[in-house]
Amino acid sequence: MRGSDRRAGELFSYVNLEERVRASHPLRTILKVVNAALEGLSADFAELYSHTGRPSIAPEMLLRAMLLQAFYSIRSERQLMERLEFDLLFRWFVGIGVDDPAWDHSVFSKNRDRLLEGEIAAKFLAGILAQPQIRKLLSTDHFSVDGTLIEAWASMKSFKPRDGGGDSEPPAGGGRNAEVDFKNQKRTNETHASTTDPEARLFRKGSGKEARLCFIGHTLMENRSGLLVDARVTLASGHAERLAALEMIAPYADRPRPITLGGDKNFDTADFVAELREINVTPHVARKKHSAIDGRTTRHPGYAVSQRIRKRIEEGFGWIKTIGGLAKTRFIGRAKTDFSFTFAAAAYNLIRIPKLIRSEASP
């Protein structure tokens, strides 16, 4: 018989969120990994919050909600709270009951900013990788490194002289988006700065490409499973990628058995190669015409393997910038951009972990 189209609400709810999420849902595996990592951060959370006053949003719930924002490409905190209001899957993952109200988006943002003080994003990434079932998936001998531009939340029209003069004034009556002619004007980071985000730097990735206000995001990938083991954001400069690479590989270096580090041609410089060899790291970087590495390195089969696998790091950048929403940061300043980029790197790992665990378990 035909069903009724009646929309009368029920007085009582008997919805069990645990039963509404199917047993094979990938978020179940992810949630177990996330909860284990958050449990290890309990002491760090305790240091960030006062022992008196009104209870705030639990940081564990806050981070789980932020993961959903990355997984489902939700553009703003306002949209995230709206989704959390009606989506039972979101409520189950975050840990909110069916009858509990969602938070106000401004309260959510203020509580999220508190986590910057404790470097929680980096500790959360490390906590995920430290779990036994994840650690056995990682390589400790072979790594790859690269960097990508992250466009700053600042318009080129905000890039003005530091001394307050020099540029021609926009025509009167143009409003907030008046046309400005930059032709024949010399604009450099030494003489100009963005009034919107003073930490953003004018930079271009290569010849023939446009310069833009941006930061540089860096990741270190282990080559066995392609998981990101370190991530950070620096100010944009020509040597930032090499400096960040040395900082990220240092904790894994200086071992009796040499490790390898793959990279593109930007890392093929005499200084960088020499510094890697000083800490017992073999540089498996792509060769330029006049390369700093020779046949003593490239003759080994492992060099060709590193060059093939290092390109997988672009998959992480692609996910972080498209799905994770970091092609252009939504935040002002390097610190907040670094937090969001590192957290997006952790989210990228979590997306891949269920499949990796199944592959490891299968005969």
ZAMAR-296224 format. One record per residue (C-alpha): x, y, z; residue in one letter; residue number from 1. Coordinates in Angstrom, 1 decimal. Layout:
<atoms>
[[X Y Z] "a" NUM]
...
</atoms>
This chain:
<atoms>
[[0.0 0.0 0.0] "m" 1]
[[1.0 3.6 -0.5] "r" 2]
[[2.9 5.2 2.4] "g" 3]
[[1.8 8.3 4.2] "s" 4]
[[3.4 11.7 3.5] "d" 5]
[[2.6 12.9 7.0] "r" 6]
[[5.4 15.0 8.6] "r" 7]
[[4.3 15.2 12.2] "a" 8]
[[7.2 15.2 14.6] "g" 9]
[[7.5 12.6 17.4] "e" 10]
[[7.6 13.5 21.0] "l" 11]
[[10.4 11.1 21.9] "f" 12]
[[13.4 9.9 19.9] "s" 13]
[[14.7 6.4 20.0] "y" 14]
[[17.6 6.9 17.5] "v" 15]
[[20.8 5.1 18.4] "n" 16]
[[23.6 6.8 16.6] "l" 17]
[[25.8 3.7 16.9] "e" 18]
[[23.3 1.6 15.0] "e" 19]
[[22.8 4.2 12.3] "r" 20]
[[26.4 4.0 11.1] "v" 21]
[[27.1 0.8 9.2] "r" 22]
[[29.8 -1.5 10.5] "a" 23]
[[31.9 -1.3 7.4] "s" 24]
[[31.9 2.5 7.3] "h" 25]
[[35.5 3.8 6.9] "p" 26]
[[35.0 6.4 9.6] "l" 27]
[[34.8 3.6 12.2] "r" 28]
[[38.5 2.7 11.6] "t" 29]
[[39.5 6.3 11.5] "i" 30]
[[37.6 7.1 14.7] "l" 31]
[[39.5 4.4 16.6] "k" 32]
[[42.8 5.8 15.4] "v" 33]
[[41.7 9.3 16.2] "v" 34]
[[40.5 8.5 19.7] "n" 35]
[[43.7 6.7 20.6] "a" 36]
[[45.8 9.7 19.4] "a" 37]
[[43.6 12.2 21.3] "l" 38]
[[43.9 10.1 24.5] "e" 39]
[[47.7 10.5 24.3] "g" 40]
[[47.2 14.3 24.1] "l" 41]
[[45.1 14.5 27.3] "s" 42]
[[48.0 16.0 29.3] "a" 43]
[[48.6 18.7 26.7] "d" 44]
[[45.0 19.6 26.6] "f" 45]
[[45.0 20.0 30.4] "a" 46]
[[47.8 22.6 30.3] "e" 47]
[[45.8 24.7 27.8] "l" 48]
[[42.6 25.0 29.9] "y" 49]
[[41.9 26.5 33.3] "s" 50]
[[40.7 24.3 36.2] "h" 51]
[[38.0 26.9 37.1] "t" 52]
[[35.2 28.6 35.2] "g" 53]
[[32.6 27.4 32.8] "r" 54]
[[33.3 24.3 30.7] "p" 55]
[[34.2 25.0 27.1] "s" 56]
[[34.0 22.8 24.1] "i" 57]
[[36.0 19.6 24.7] "a" 58]
[[39.2 19.8 22.6] "p" 59]
[[38.7 16.2 21.6] "e" 60]
[[35.3 17.0 20.1] "m" 61]
[[36.7 20.2 18.6] "l" 62]
[[39.5 18.3 16.7] "l" 63]
[[37.1 15.5 15.6] "r" 64]
[[34.8 18.2 14.1] "a" 65]
[[37.8 19.8 12.4] "m" 66]
[[38.6 16.5 10.8] "l" 67]
[[35.1 16.2 9.3] "l" 68]
[[35.6 19.7 8.0] "q" 69]
[[38.7 18.5 6.1] "a" 70]
[[37.2 15.1 5.0] "f" 71]
[[34.1 16.7 3.5] "y" 72]
[[35.6 20.0 2.2] "s" 73]
[[33.4 22.2 4.3] "i" 74]
[[34.5 25.8 3.6] "r" 75]
[[33.6 27.6 6.9] "s" 76]
[[32.9 27.0 10.5] "e" 77]
[[29.4 28.4 10.0] "r" 78]
[[28.7 25.6 7.4] "q" 79]
[[30.3 23.0 9.7] "l" 80]
[[28.0 23.9 12.6] "m" 81]
[[25.0 23.8 10.2] "e" 82]
[[26.0 20.4 9.0] "r" 83]
[[26.6 19.2 12.6] "l" 84]
[[23.0 20.3 13.5] "e" 85]
[[21.3 17.8 11.2] "f" 86]
[[23.8 15.1 10.1] "d" 87]
[[23.7 12.0 12.3] "l" 88]
[[27.0 10.7 11.0] "l" 89]
[[28.7 14.0 12.0] "f" 90]
[[27.1 13.8 15.4] "r" 91]
[[28.3 10.2 15.9] "w" 92]
[[31.9 11.0 14.8] "f" 93]
[[32.2 14.1 17.0] "v" 94]
[[30.5 12.6 20.0] "g" 95]
[[27.4 14.8 20.3] "i" 96]
[[24.0 13.3 21.2] "g" 97]
[[21.0 13.5 19.0] "v" 98]
[[19.2 16.0 21.3] "d" 99]
[[22.3 18.1 22.0] "d" 100]
[[22.5 21.5 20.2] "p" 101]
[[25.4 22.3 17.9] "a" 102]
[[27.9 25.0 19.0] "w" 103]
[[27.8 28.6 17.8] "d" 104]
[[30.4 29.0 15.0] "h" 105]
[[32.1 32.0 16.7] "s" 106]
[[32.5 30.0 19.9] "v" 107]
[[33.9 27.1 17.9] "f" 108]
[[36.5 29.4 16.2] "s" 109]
[[37.7 31.0 19.5] "k" 110]
[[38.2 27.5 21.1] "n" 111]
[[40.0 26.3 18.0] "r" 112]
[[42.5 29.2 18.2] "d" 113]
[[43.5 28.1 21.7] "r" 114]
[[45.0 25.0 20.3] "l" 115]
[[47.6 27.0 18.5] "l" 116]
[[49.4 27.6 21.8] "e" 117]
[[50.2 24.0 22.4] "g" 118]
[[51.2 23.0 18.8] "e" 119]
[[48.4 20.5 19.0] "i" 120]
[[48.3 19.9 15.2] "a" 121]
[[51.9 18.6 15.1] "a" 122]
[[51.4 16.5 18.2] "k" 123]
[[48.2 15.1 16.8] "f" 124]
[[50.1 14.1 13.6] "l" 125]
[[52.8 12.5 15.6] "a" 126]
[[50.3 10.7 17.9] "g" 127]
[[48.6 9.1 14.9] "i" 128]
[[51.9 7.8 13.5] "l" 129]
[[53.1 6.5 16.9] "a" 130]
[[50.3 3.9 17.2] "q" 131]
[[51.6 0.4 16.8] "p" 132]
[[49.3 -0.6 14.0] "q" 133]
[[50.4 2.5 12.1] "i" 134]
[[54.1 2.5 13.0] "r" 135]
[[54.6 -0.9 11.3] "k" 136]
[[53.4 0.6 8.0] "l" 137]
[[56.2 3.2 8.0] "l" 138]
[[59.6 3.1 6.5] "s" 139]
[[62.4 4.4 8.7] "t" 140]
[[65.1 4.4 5.9] "d" 141]
[[63.6 6.1 2.8] "h" 142]
[[61.9 9.5 2.7] "f" 143]
[[60.9 12.1 0.2] "s" 144]
[[60.5 15.9 0.6] "v" 145]
[[58.8 18.7 -1.3] "d" 146]
[[57.1 22.1 -0.9] "g" 147]
[[54.1 23.8 -2.4] "t" 148]
[[52.8 27.3 -2.5] "l" 149]
[[49.8 28.2 -0.3] "i" 150]
[[48.1 31.4 -1.4] "e" 151]
[[47.7 33.9 1.4] "a" 152]
[[44.4 35.5 2.3] "w" 153]
[[45.5 38.8 0.9] "a" 154]
[[44.9 40.7 -2.3] "s" 155]
[[47.7 42.0 -4.4] "m" 156]
[[46.1 45.5 -3.9] "k" 157]
[[47.1 45.2 -0.3] "s" 158]
[[50.8 44.9 -1.2] "f" 159]
[[51.8 48.5 -0.5] "k" 160]
[[55.1 50.4 0.4] "p" 161]
[[56.3 49.9 3.9] "r" 162]
[[57.0 53.6 4.3] "d" 163]
[[53.4 54.5 3.3] "g" 164]
[[54.2 56.2 0.1] "g" 165]
[[55.4 55.7 -3.4] "g" 166]
[[52.4 54.1 -5.1] "d" 167]
[[50.0 56.2 -7.0] "s" 168]
[[46.7 56.8 -5.2] "e" 169]
[[43.6 55.0 -6.7] "p" 170]
[[41.1 57.3 -8.4] "p" 171]
[[38.5 58.9 -6.2] "a" 172]
[[35.1 57.3 -6.0] "g" 173]
[[36.4 53.8 -6.8] "g" 174]
[[35.1 52.3 -3.6] "g" 175]
[[36.8 49.5 -1.7] "r" 176]
[[37.7 47.7 -4.9] "n" 177]
[[39.1 50.6 -6.9] "a" 178]
[[41.4 49.9 -9.9] "e" 179]
[[45.1 50.3 -9.3] "v" 180]
[[47.7 50.3 -12.0] "d" 181]
[[50.9 48.5 -11.0] "f" 182]
[[52.7 48.9 -14.4] "k" 183]
[[56.3 50.0 -14.3] "n" 184]
[[56.3 49.9 -10.5] "q" 185]
[[59.1 47.9 -8.7] "k" 186]
[[57.5 45.9 -5.9] "r" 187]
[[59.7 43.7 -3.7] "t" 188]
[[59.4 42.1 -0.2] "n" 189]
[[62.0 44.5 1.0] "e" 190]
[[60.1 47.6 0.1] "t" 191]
[[56.5 46.4 0.2] "h" 192]
[[54.3 44.4 2.5] "a" 193]
[[50.6 43.4 2.6] "s" 194]
[[48.4 45.4 4.8] "t" 195]
[[46.1 42.4 5.2] "t" 196]
[[48.7 39.8 6.1] "d" 197]
[[52.1 41.3 6.7] "p" 198]
[[53.7 37.9 7.0] "e" 199]
[[52.8 36.9 3.4] "a" 200]
[[55.6 37.2 0.9] "r" 201]
[[55.5 38.0 -2.9] "l" 202]
[[56.9 34.8 -4.5] "f" 203]
[[56.7 32.8 -7.7] "r" 204]
[[57.4 29.1 -8.0] "k" 205]
[[59.3 29.3 -11.3] "g" 206]
[[60.2 31.4 -14.3] "s" 207]
[[57.2 32.3 -16.5] "g" 208]
[[54.8 32.0 -13.6] "k" 209]
[[53.0 34.9 -11.9] "e" 210]
[[54.1 36.1 -8.5] "a" 211]
[[51.6 36.0 -5.7] "r" 212]
[[51.3 36.6 -2.0] "l" 213]
[[51.8 33.3 -0.4] "c" 214]
[[53.5 30.9 2.2] "f" 215]
[[55.2 27.6 1.4] "i" 216]
[[53.9 24.3 2.9] "g" 217]
[[56.4 21.5 3.3] "h" 218]
[[55.9 17.8 3.9] "t" 219]
[[58.2 14.9 4.6] "l" 220]
[[56.9 11.5 3.3] "m" 221]
[[58.0 8.0 4.1] "e" 222]
[[58.4 6.0 1.0] "n" 223]
[[56.9 2.6 2.0] "r" 224]
[[53.2 3.6 2.5] "s" 225]
[[53.3 7.2 1.3] "g" 226]
[[52.2 8.7 4.7] "l" 227]
[[53.3 12.2 5.7] "l" 228]
[[55.5 12.1 8.8] "v" 229]
[[56.1 15.8 9.1] "d" 230]
[[54.5 19.0 7.8] "a" 231]
[[55.0 22.7 8.4] "r" 232]
[[54.6 26.1 6.8] "v" 233]
[[57.3 28.7 6.4] "t" 234]
[[57.6 32.2 4.9] "l" 235]
[[58.1 32.1 1.1] "a" 236]
[[61.7 32.4 -0.1] "s" 237]
[[64.0 30.7 -2.6] "g" 238]
[[65.8 28.6 0.0] "h" 239]
[[62.9 27.8 2.3] "a" 240]
[[62.3 24.3 0.9] "e" 241]
[[65.9 23.2 1.5] "r" 242]
[[66.0 24.6 5.0] "l" 243]
[[62.7 23.0 5.9] "a" 244]
[[63.9 19.7 4.4] "a" 245]
[[67.0 19.7 6.7] "l" 246]
[[64.9 20.4 9.7] "e" 247]
[[62.4 17.7 9.0] "m" 248]
[[64.9 14.9 8.1] "i" 249]
[[67.2 15.7 11.1] "a" 250]
[[65.3 13.6 13.7] "p" 251]
[[65.6 10.5 11.4] "y" 252]
[[69.3 11.1 10.4] "a" 253]
[[72.7 10.4 11.9] "d" 254]
[[72.2 6.6 12.2] "r" 255]
[[74.7 3.8 11.7] "p" 256]
[[72.8 2.9 8.5] "r" 257]
[[72.4 5.7 6.0] "p" 258]
[[68.9 6.8 5.0] "i" 259]
[[67.8 8.3 1.7] "t" 260]
[[66.0 11.5 0.9] "l" 261]
[[64.3 12.0 -2.5] "g" 262]
[[63.5 15.4 -3.9] "g" 263]
[[63.1 17.3 -7.1] "d" 264]
[[65.7 19.4 -8.9] "k" 265]
[[65.2 22.3 -6.6] "n" 266]
[[67.2 20.3 -3.9] "f" 267]
[[70.1 19.6 -6.2] "d" 268]
[[72.5 22.2 -4.8] "t" 269]
[[76.1 21.7 -3.5] "a" 270]
[[75.3 23.1 -0.1] "d" 271]
[[72.2 21.0 0.5] "f" 272]
[[73.8 17.8 -0.7] "v" 273]
[[76.9 18.4 1.5] "a" 274]
[[74.7 19.1 4.5] "e" 275]
[[72.7 15.9 4.0] "l" 276]
[[75.9 13.8 3.7] "r" 277]
[[77.2 15.4 7.0] "e" 278]
[[74.2 13.9 8.9] "i" 279]
[[74.6 10.5 7.1] "n" 280]
[[71.7 11.0 4.7] "v" 281]
[[72.1 9.9 1.1] "t" 282]
[[70.6 12.5 -1.3] "p" 283]
[[68.4 10.9 -3.9] "h" 284]
[[67.5 14.2 -5.6] "v" 285]
[[66.7 14.7 -9.3] "a" 286]
[[69.7 15.9 -11.2] "r" 287]
[[70.2 19.2 -12.9] "k" 288]
[[72.4 19.7 -15.9] "k" 289]
[[75.3 20.5 -13.6] "h" 290]
[[74.5 18.3 -10.7] "s" 291]
[[75.9 18.1 -7.2] "a" 292]
[[75.6 14.3 -7.2] "i" 293]
[[77.3 11.9 -9.6] "d" 294]
[[77.3 8.3 -10.7] "g" 295]
[[78.4 7.0 -7.2] "r" 296]
[[74.8 7.8 -6.1] "t" 297]
[[72.8 7.4 -9.3] "t" 298]
[[74.2 4.0 -10.2] "r" 299]
[[72.4 2.2 -7.4] "h" 300]
[[68.9 0.8 -8.1] "p" 301]
[[67.6 2.5 -5.0] "g" 302]
[[68.1 5.9 -6.7] "y" 303]
[[65.7 5.1 -9.5] "a" 304]
[[63.2 3.7 -7.0] "v" 305]
[[63.4 6.9 -4.9] "s" 306]
[[62.9 9.1 -8.0] "q" 307]
[[59.8 7.1 -8.9] "r" 308]
[[58.2 7.1 -5.5] "i" 309]
[[59.0 10.7 -4.5] "r" 310]
[[56.3 11.9 -6.9] "k" 311]
[[53.7 10.4 -4.7] "r" 312]
[[54.2 13.3 -2.3] "i" 313]
[[52.2 15.4 -4.9] "e" 314]
[[49.2 13.2 -4.1] "e" 315]
[[49.3 14.6 -0.5] "g" 316]
[[49.6 18.1 -1.7] "f" 317]
[[46.7 17.6 -4.1] "g" 318]
[[44.4 16.3 -1.4] "w" 319]
[[45.4 19.0 1.1] "i" 320]
[[44.8 21.8 -1.4] "k" 321]
[[41.6 20.5 -3.1] "t" 322]
[[39.8 18.4 -0.5] "i" 323]
[[41.4 20.0 2.6] "g" 324]
[[40.8 23.5 1.2] "g" 325]
[[44.4 24.8 1.6] "l" 326]
[[44.9 26.0 -2.0] "a" 327]
[[44.3 29.4 -0.4] "k" 328]
[[44.4 29.7 3.3] "t" 329]
[[41.4 31.0 5.2] "r" 330]
[[43.6 32.4 8.0] "f" 331]
[[45.8 35.4 8.5] "i" 332]
[[49.4 34.8 9.5] "g" 333]
[[51.9 32.0 9.3] "r" 334]
[[51.0 30.4 12.7] "a" 335]
[[47.3 29.7 11.9] "k" 336]
[[48.2 28.6 8.3] "t" 337]
[[50.8 26.2 9.7] "d" 338]
[[48.2 24.8 12.1] "f" 339]
[[45.7 24.2 9.4] "s" 340]
[[48.2 22.8 7.0] "f" 341]
[[49.7 20.3 9.5] "t" 342]
[[46.2 19.3 10.6] "f" 343]
[[45.2 18.7 7.0] "a" 344]
[[48.3 16.5 6.6] "a" 345]
[[47.1 14.4 9.5] "a" 346]
[[43.6 14.2 7.9] "a" 347]
[[45.2 13.0 4.7] "y" 348]
[[47.0 10.2 6.5] "n" 349]
[[43.7 9.2 8.3] "l" 350]
[[41.9 8.9 4.9] "i" 351]
[[44.5 6.5 3.7] "r" 352]
[[45.0 4.5 6.9] "i" 353]
[[41.9 2.2 6.6] "p" 354]
[[43.0 0.9 3.2] "k" 355]
[[46.6 0.5 4.3] "l" 356]
[[45.5 -1.5 7.4] "i" 357]
[[43.3 -3.8 5.2] "r" 358]
[[46.2 -4.3 2.8] "s" 359]
[[48.5 -5.2 5.6] "e" 360]
[[46.0 -7.7 7.1] "a" 361]
[[45.3 -9.4 3.8] "s" 362]
[[47.4 -12.4 2.9] "p" 363]
</atoms>
